[in-house]
């Protein structure tokens, strides 16, 4: 890296409005009903951190 370069640490996560389906119990012969809403909203969150000397600059980005 040359002296003019900037090193970024970047992370991302995805937040969803629905839950993960898991194993569940139900009566013999009856199927468990799982409600759905037809629209599954989500947000992707990106975060970048720049380390310059002893200072940390942080910028969250929503997409």
C-alpha positions in Angstrom: 0.0 0.0 0.0 1.2 3.5 -0.8 0.9 6.4 1.7 -2.2 7.8 -0.1 -4.2 4.5 0.2 -7.1 4.2 2.6 -7.9 0.8 4.3 -11.7 0.2 4.8 -13.2 -2.5 7.0 -16.7 -3.3 5.5 -19.4 -5.5 6.9 -23.0 -6.2 5.9 -26.1 -7.8 7.4 -29.6 -8.5 6.2 -32.7 -7.9 8.4 -35.9 -9.6 7.4 -39.5 -9.1 8.5 -40.3 -12.8 8.6 -39.1 -15.6 11.0 -37.2 -18.7 10.0 -39.5 -21.7 10.0 -38.5 -24.4 12.5 -39.7 -27.9 13.3 -42.9 -27.9 15.3 -45.4 -30.4 16.7 -49.0 -30.9 15.4 -51.8 -33.4 16.0 -51.6 -36.6 14.0 -53.5 -36.1 10.7 -53.6 -32.3 11.0 -51.1 -30.0 9.2 -49.7 -27.1 11.1 -50.8 -23.7 9.6 -48.1 -21.1 9.1 -49.5 -17.6 8.5 -47.9 -15.6 5.6 -48.4 -12.0 4.7 -47.6 -12.0 1.0 -44.9 -9.4 1.4 -41.5 -10.0 3.0 -39.8 -6.7 3.7 -36.1 -6.6 4.2 -33.3 -4.1 4.8 -29.6 -4.6 3.9 -27.2 -2.7 6.2 -23.7 -2.0 5.1 -21.1 -0.4 7.5 -17.7 0.9 6.7 -15.0 1.8 9.2 -11.8 3.7 8.3 -8.9 3.5 10.7 -6.6 6.6 10.5 -4.0 6.7 13.2 -5.9 6.5 16.6 -9.2 7.8 15.2 -12.1 5.6 13.9 -14.5 7.0 11.3 -17.7 5.1 10.9 -20.5 5.4 8.3 -23.6 3.2 8.2 -25.3 2.8 4.8 -28.9 1.6 4.4 -30.0 0.0 1.1 
